[in-house]
Amino acid sequence: MPNGSVPRHVAIIMDGNGRWAEKRHLPRVLGHRKGVKALERVVERADAAGVEYLSAYAFSTENWKRSSAEVAGLMTLFGRYIGKKTAALKARHGRIRFAGRRDRLPLSVLRALEAAEESTKDETGLQFILCVDYGGRQEVVDAVKKIITSGVGADAVTEELLSAHMYLPDAPDPDLIIRTSGEERLSNFWLWTGAYSELYFTDTLWPDFDEAALDAALASYAGRQRRMGGGTGA
């Protein structure tokens, strides 16, 4: 039977900002700014819908390969967005968390992320996870390094142990992963924890993704059967 429920953890690959701008003959950074507005809409709607965790793929480990101007613009945007939106999310009892590498981010962005985490750490509402300099393969590599450093023997390594060393081991696996812009791949996002996530793809470019688009994704999820590898098929 359909699960009929709201996904506990929704993850979004926010794709299409650059194409949105290029279609309008605008600088790519303006597409990213419009993407921030879309994220604001989605955070509020997800919270209202009863989603407990919302993770957003904002900047991948591969995105450093983009032009220096675009990367600099994105980093500036991250710093401003986090600084401005922390208070708004906290007012709704939301919590901000960060997943990704911390050693390559500009100090101003890292400080903004850490300040947001500290300021909202005791909130019990929607947990908003911003994935910056995040890569699923890198997350697995970092988890393995932690296990090796701890001195655990090979025979003691289990799926549960590896999961416990991921970036946010207390966060539930994504129930639903949404990707915008018509691309149909995960692009190194939540590779370990997304093993049994439901996938939803839409042609909508991220800056145009709105409350109705999120509702459509949630409705699609609610109508699916989640066998988690244990079903026999139909």
N, C-alpha and C positions, 0 to 999 in steps of 0.2 A: 504494500500500500504506500501511497505518497507519504513522505515524512510529515508534511503539513506544518512544519515549524520554521521559525526564523533561525537562520544560521547563527551560531554563537560567535564565530570568527569569520569575518569577511575580509578578504585580501584583494587589493586592486593593483593591477599593472596599468599605470596612468599613461597610456601611449597616444601619441598624435599631436602633441603640442606644437612641434616644429612644423608638421604638415599643415596644421590649422593656420599658422601664421603665413606660411609660404603660399597657400591658396589665396590669401588676401594681400600678398605682396608686402608683408610686414616682416620686421626682424624676428628671428626665432624666439628671442627673449620675451617678446610680447605674447607669444603663444604660451610660454611658461607662466607668465603673469595671469593670463586668462585661466590657465590650468589651476592656479591657486584658488581662484574664485570657485571653480568647479569642486575642488576639494572641500572648501568651506561648506558648500551646499550638501555634499555627500556626508560629511561628518555629522551635520545636524540631522539629516534625514535618517541616517543609520542609527543614531542615538534614539530618535523618536520611534523607530521601528522595533527597538528592543535588541539590536545587535550589541553584544558585550565587548567585542574586540574588533577593531578596524585597522588593518595594516595597509600602508600605502608605499608602493615601490617608487621612491622619489629620485634616487640616483644610484645606479649600479656600479659595481667595480669596473665594468667596461666603459662606463660613461666618461672616464678620464681621457679617453681617446678622442673626444669631441674637441672642437676648436677651443683654444685657450679663452677666447672672448665669451663663448657660450658657457664654459665651465665657470668662469669668474662671475658671469651674470647669474647663474644658478646658485652659486654659493652665497652671493649677496642676497638673493631672494629667500633662501633658506633662513638666513640669519634674521631678516626682517619679519618673515612669516612667523617664525617660532616666537620671537619677542612679542609680537602683537597679539597672537592667538592664544598664548598660554593662559592669560587672565580670562578670556572668553570661555575657554574650555573648562577651566577650573570653576567658573561661576555655575556651570552645569554639572559640577562634581566629576568632570572627566579627568583622566590621567594621561599624560604624554610619556611615551617610552621610545627608546631608540634602539634600532638593530643595525649592526654593521661595524665596519672597522672604525677605530677612533684615532688611528695614528697618522692618517693622511689628510684629515679635514683641517681647514684653516682654523686657527685658534679661536677666532671670533664665533665661528659656527659651532665648534665643539663646546665652548662656554655657554652659548645660548641653549644648546641641546641639554647639557648637564643641569643648567639652571631650571629649565622646564621640568626635567625629570624630578629634581629635588623639590620644586615648588608644588608639584601635584602628586607626589608619591603616596599620600595618604587618602587620596580621593577614591571613591568606590563606584563611580559611574563608568561610562564608556572608556575603555582603554584604547587610546589612539597610538599606534605604533608607526613611527616614521622610519622607513628603511633607507638609510643614506650611506653611500659607499658599501652597499650590501651586495653580496653574491652568494648564492646557495652553495657552490663548490667551496668557496672560501670559508663559509661557516663550518662545513664538514671538516676541512683541513684544520681550522682553529680548534675545533672540538677534539680532534685526534691529538693535536699537540698538547692540549691540556691533560688528556688522559695519559699520554706518555710521560709528561712532566711529573704527574702525580705518582708515577712508579707502578701503575697497575699492570699486571702481567697479561699477556695476550689471551690466555684462556679465560680471563675474567671479563673480557670485553663483550658486552651484549648490546642489543639495540637500546635497551633501557638506559644503560650507562652512557652510550653515545648521545642519546636524547637529553640526558641530564647535563651535558656539557655544551649544548647549543646556546646561542646568544640569549634567548629568553625561554629557559626550560619550563617556567611555570605557565607560559601562555599556551592555550590549547591549539592543536593543529588547525589550520584553516579549513573550514567546512566548504567554503565557496571562494574560488579565485576568479575574479572578473578581469578580462583584458579588453581594452577599447582599441579602436582604430582599424579593425579588420584583421589584425595579425593573430595567428592561432598557434602560439607557442608560449612556453613559460619564461624563456630568456633568463634562466639562472635564478629564478625567484622561488623561495621556499621549497627547494628540491627535496629536502629530507622530510620536513613536516607536511608538505603538500602531497605526499604519496597517494593519499586517498581523497584528496579534495575534489569536489565537483567543479567543473570548468564551465565558464560562461563567456562567450566571445560576442562582441558587438562591433558593427562597422562605425559606430559613433566615435568621432574624435574626442579625446578627453575634455577639451574646453567646452564642448557641447553636452557633456554628460550631466544630466540633472536629476532631480528627485524622481521624475517619472521613469527615467532610465534605470535608476537603482531599484525602484519598485518592480520593474519588469524582470530584472535579474533575480530578485528575491522570490518573485512568483514562480520563475522557472525552477529555482531550487526547491521550493515547497512542493512541486509536483513530481519530483524525482524519487526513485527508490535507491537508497544508499545501501548497497550490499557489502561494502568494505572488503571485497575479496571473498566473501563467504557465500555468495549467491550461486545458484545453478544456472542462471540465465533464463530466458523465456523464448 
